[in-house]
């Protein structure tokens, strides 16, 4: 097995489109994807096994108002089912954390569900700690006017 992990840039839009389409419902590559890849605070890492796309990480370097040092946010990690349990996710996360250290990030974080046992195990095995066991995520859809609820 020949594993390669690399960070994509704007010149890699076609590769990014091919890889992302494996895991996300996407339209054709457009300016948004190129802009994402060109932003030094946006990260798309792809993992290939024997030259074939097998996994990816999408993340962000987040500037902070309360610290000179940014934080590293792992937004999504995806590995093709046929390539799971072969150290690809470990390699992607290790490279992602290396990029964060190089960028001067203070820490890194990821959200998952307690019921996602494989992710929980993997993050713990890679040294992640669950700092707040009662954390809950709320989401707001911003593409429409909110309904009056009170």
For each residue, the residues with C-beta under 8 A, 3 or more apart:
1: 49 50 86
2: 49 50 51
3: 47 48 49 87 88 91
4: 47 48 51
5: 45 46 47 48 91 92 95
6: 45 46 48
7: 43 44 45 95 99
8: 12 15 16 19 37 44 45 46
9: 12 37 38
10: 13 34 35 37 38
11:
12: 8 9 15 16 37
13: 10 16 17 29 33 34 37
14: 17 18 29
15: 8 12 18 19 46
16: 8 12 13 19 20 29 33 37 44 46
17: 13 14 20 21 26 28 29 33
18: 14 15 21 22 53
19: 8 15 16 22 23 46 53 56
20: 16 17 23 24 26 33 44 56
21: 17 18 24 26
22: 18 19 53 78 80
23: 19 20 56 76 78
24: 20 21 78
25:
26: 17 20 21
27: 30
28: 17
29: 13 14 16 17 33 34
30: 27 33 34
31: 34 35
32: 35 36
33: 13 16 17 20 29 30 36 37
34: 10 13 29 30 31 37 38
35: 10 31 32 38 39
36: 32 33 39 42 44
37: 8 9 10 12 13 16 33 34 42 44
38: 9 10 34 35
39: 35 36 42
40: 61
41: 60 61 62 63 70
42: 36 37 39 59 60 61
43: 7 57 58 59 60 61 96 99
44: 7 8 16 20 36 37 56 57 58
45: 5 6 7 8 56 57 59 92 95 96 99
46: 5 6 8 15 16 19 53 55 56
47: 3 4 5 53 54 55 56 79 83 88 91 92
48: 3 4 5 6 51 52 53 54
49: 1 2 3 52 54 83 86 88
50: 1 2
51: 2 4 48
52: 48 49
53: 18 19 22 46 47 48 56 80
54: 47 48 49 79 80 82 83 88
55: 46 47 77 78 79 80 83 88 89 92
56: 19 20 23 44 45 46 47 53 76 77 78 92
57: 43 44 45 74 76 77 78 92 93 95 96
58: 43 44 75 76 77
59: 42 43 45 72 73 74 75 76 96
60: 41 42 43 72 73 75
61: 40 41 42 43 70 71 72 73 100 103 105
62: 41 70 71 72 73
63: 41 70
64: 67 68 69 70 71 106
65:
66:
67: 64 70 71 106
68: 64
69: 64 104 105 106
70: 41 61 62 63 64 67 103 104 105 106
71: 61 62 64 67 105 106 107 108 109
72: 59 60 61 62 96 97 99 100 103 105 107 108 109
73: 59 60 61 62 108 109 110
74: 57 59 77 93 96 108 109 110
75: 58 59 60
76: 23 56 57 58 59
77: 55 56 57 58 74 89 92 93 110
78: 22 23 24 55 56 57
79: 47 54 55 83 84 88 89 92
80: 22 53 54 55 83 84
81: 84
82: 54
83: 47 49 54 55 79 80 86 88
84: 79 80 81 88 89 118
85:
86: 1 49 83
87: 3 90 91
88: 3 47 49 54 55 79 83 84 91 92
89: 55 77 79 84 92 93 122
90: 87 93 94 122 125 126
91: 3 5 47 87 88 94 95
92: 5 45 47 55 56 57 77 79 88 89 95 96
93: 57 74 77 89 90 96 97 122 126
94: 90 91 97 98 126
95: 5 7 45 57 91 92 98 99
96: 43 45 57 59 72 74 92 93 99 100 108
97: 72 93 94 100 101 108
98: 94 95 101 102
99: 7 43 45 72 95 96 102 103
100: 61 72 96 97 103 105 108
101: 97 98 104 105
102: 98 99
103: 61 70 72 99 100
104: 69 70 101
105: 61 69 70 71 72 100 101 108
106: 64 67 69 70 71
107: 71 72
108: 71 72 73 74 96 97 100 105
109: 71 72 73 74
110: 73 74 77 123 128
111: 135 137
112: 116 119 120 123
113: 116 119
114: 120
115:
116: 112 113 119 120
117: 120 121
118: 84 121 122
119: 112 113 116 122 123
120: 112 114 116 117 123 124
121: 117 118 124 125
122: 89 90 93 118 119 125 126
123: 110 112 119 120 126 128
124: 120 121 127 128 129 130
125: 90 121 122
126: 90 93 94 122 123
127: 124
128: 110 123 124
129: 124
130: 124 133
131:
132: 135
133: 130
134:
135: 111 132
136:
137: 111
138:
139:
140:
141: 144
142:
143:
144: 141
145:
146: 149
147:
148:
149: 146
150:
